[in-house]
Amino acid sequence: MQHYIREQIDWPQPFPPEEYAERRAQVRKALAAKDIAAIYVTTPANLTWLTGYDMIWYHSGNLTGLLLRADRDDTVFFDYHTHSTILSTTPEIGRVVWLEYAPAAAAIETIAKTIAEAGLANARIAIEPGGYSPDATIMEALGKRLAEQGTTAAEPHLVEELRLVKSPNEIAVVRQAALIADAAMGAARDAIGVGVMETEIEAALMQSLMKAGGGYPGIRSMIGSGPRAGTHHSAPQHRKIKAGDLVFIDFCASLHRYHVNLNRTFSLGEPDRRWTDLMDRSAGCIDAICAGIRIGDPWSKVAMLGKRYVEEAGLQKYVWWVGGYALGIAVPPDWCGAYWVEPHDGLPDRPIEPGMVFNFENQFDVWENWPGGSGAAWIDTLLATESGLQPLSKLPRTLVTV
């Protein structure tokens, strides 16, 4: 830790110290309820949520982590000397223990000994298995080493679940990210033209996001035109847009790593009427969901209402996917975590609470050779408020002609 550098911090922090203290208090309460003495947090998004730490390279052997106790707000951050500047300019990080890059066994031994020296040698310690950094073999080795001096508990979702309901400060950031998203979509729309490459649209998009103070998203943008207009999980290519093409643009605006997802489809010139009809009929899905949901309803009801609307609109034959997932802090490569609107992987359903943020998608593939493209879609991000669900974008979900 370079304290002289910390004294030179002259830019605003994402949240005040009290916000981070409250988050740690929530984790301590959750740990105590499960009779767990401490947790070693390694999930990148959780580290950011708890401390404001923002680092770009979580490789498979990275054991960067935070030891958080249940009995008091006494944390220890574990990291490598190469990140001295990041740590020094992150005010919520106090005590630091340095790790060695290789071998991983050395870092694991440092973590175990520090935990023992903190009086937790025989305690029950939680770890976060199943993440993408570090990889499973290293997490298994860490768990085995900690079990030699106490007991361990696998808690992959303990902190993530606490992140589902946003604080007023977080909601303010999410709302600002939504404004940034709408502006960036406008910049992308304005970049569409004959002979323009998909990558040029991405350039306009990213310039808008960055100039507005946003950060690079936790997921790459998805942009496709013409025969690629039904693209899913595909980055922009060097294809040049032609008159009559549909253009699919799906991205996240990220502010302080909080993500707002937005997807719209455009047509360069008048589209085939079948595309217009599909998107016109689909656009009311969000309105139906918002009208049918009340605070306290099960989250899965959102998916049920969305699917029912699409079926009743006669669009089921074209569906690629209709659904959504929780949004919030995201660090590449993951950006949505384990909690989906329609629960999966054994996670329980849960009631909708004010402060929850999630997206909802209508994604269509059309394999009938309609002129202009292979598919179309929209995505909105929804915020749960005391009075119900609120879409955060002001842009139309219908097919927009450029």
Buried (B, 14 or more C-beta within 10 A) or exposed (E): BEEEEBEEEEEEBBBEEEBBEEBBEBBBEBBEEEEBBBBBBBBBBBBBBBBBBBBEEBEEBBBBBBBBBBEEEEBBBBBBEEBBEBBBBBBBBBEBBBBBBEEBEEBBBBBBBBBBEBEBBEBBBBBBBEBBBBBEEBBEBBBEBBEEBBEBBEBBBBBBBBBBBBBEBBBBBBBBBBBBBBBBBBBBBEBBEEEBBBBBBBBBBBEBBEEBEBBBBBBBBBBBBBBBBBBBEBEBBEBBBBEBBBBBBBBBBBBBBBBBBBBBBBBBEEBBEEBBBBBBBBBBBBEBBBEBBEBEBBBBBBBBBBBBBBEEBEBEEBBBEBBBBBBBBBBBEBBBBBBBBBBEEEEEEBEBBBBBBBBBBBBBBBEEEBEBBBBBBBBBBBBBEEEBBEBBBEBEBBBBEB
